[in-house]
Amino acid sequence: VDWFGQPVPYDFIVDVSSAFDRKLEMLACHDSQRAWLRRQHGVDEYLDSCKRWSAERGKVIGTEYGEAFRQHTGHPYPHDNLLLEFLQS
């Protein structure tokens, strides 16, 4: 969701189930980010939130975990969805 509680639009979702445990391990390494989230926002469950959000996206595509992507197509960025083309090749 965005700052206003609205769903964030996405162009496609990638199945990240096979790499999800590793993703959480790497996210947990960001000690400075965790401290900042606690200090600035009173948030300390960011790993649980990541797991919950990824599970929600995974349900959309029928997998355990998914990660959604949205391409900025405004100037000066390319209008072709290069990431999607790469993933499909």
C-alpha positions in Angstrom: 0.0 0.0 0.0 1.1 3.6 -0.5 1.2 6.4 2.0 -2.5 6.9 1.7 -3.4 3.2 2.3 -4.1 2.5 -1.4 -2.8 -0.5 -3.3 0.3 0.2 -5.3 -0.2 -0.7 -9.0 2.3 -3.1 -10.5 3.1 -4.4 -14.0 4.0 -8.0 -13.1 4.9 -10.3 -10.2 7.9 -12.6 -10.1 7.9 -15.8 -8.1 10.6 -15.4 -5.5 9.7 -18.5 -3.4 13.0 -20.3 -4.0 15.1 -17.2 -2.9 12.8 -15.9 -0.2 14.6 -17.3 2.9 17.8 -15.8 1.6 16.0 -12.5 0.9 14.9 -12.3 4.6 18.5 -13.2 5.7 19.9 -10.3 3.7 17.2 -7.9 4.8 17.9 -8.8 8.4 21.6 -7.7 7.8 20.5 -4.0 7.5 21.0 -3.1 11.2 21.1 0.6 10.5 17.8 0.5 8.6 16.2 -1.4 11.5 17.4 1.1 14.0 16.1 3.9 11.8 12.7 2.3 11.4 12.4 1.9 15.1 13.5 5.5 15.8 11.6 7.3 13.1 8.4 5.2 12.8 8.3 2.9 15.8 8.4 -0.1 13.4 10.3 -3.2 14.3 8.4 -6.0 12.5 9.8 -5.2 9.0 10.8 -8.8 8.3 7.3 -10.0 9.2 5.8 -7.3 7.0 8.0 -8.4 4.1 6.9 -12.0 4.5 3.3 -11.0 4.7 3.4 -8.7 1.6 5.4 -11.2 -0.4 2.9 -14.0 0.5 0.0 -11.7 -0.6 1.7 -11.1 -4.0 2.5 -14.8 -4.3 -1.2 -15.7 -4.0 -1.9 -13.5 -7.0 0.3 -15.7 -9.2 -0.3 -19.0 -7.4 3.1 -19.3 -5.6 4.2 -19.1 -2.0 6.0 -15.7 -2.4 6.0 -13.1 -5.1 7.6 -9.7 -5.7 5.8 -7.1 -7.7 7.5 -4.7 -10.1 6.3 -1.4 -11.7 8.3 0.3 -14.4 8.5 4.1 -14.6 7.8 4.9 -18.2 8.0 8.7 -18.0 10.8 10.7 -19.6 13.7 9.9 -19.9 13.2 6.3 -19.2 12.5 3.7 -21.9 8.8 2.9 -22.5 9.6 -0.8 -23.2 9.4 -3.0 -20.2 13.0 -4.2 -20.3 12.9 -6.1 -17.1 9.9 -8.1 -18.1 11.4 -8.8 -21.5 14.6 -10.0 -19.9 12.7 -12.3 -17.4 10.7 -13.8 -20.2 13.7 -14.6 -22.4 
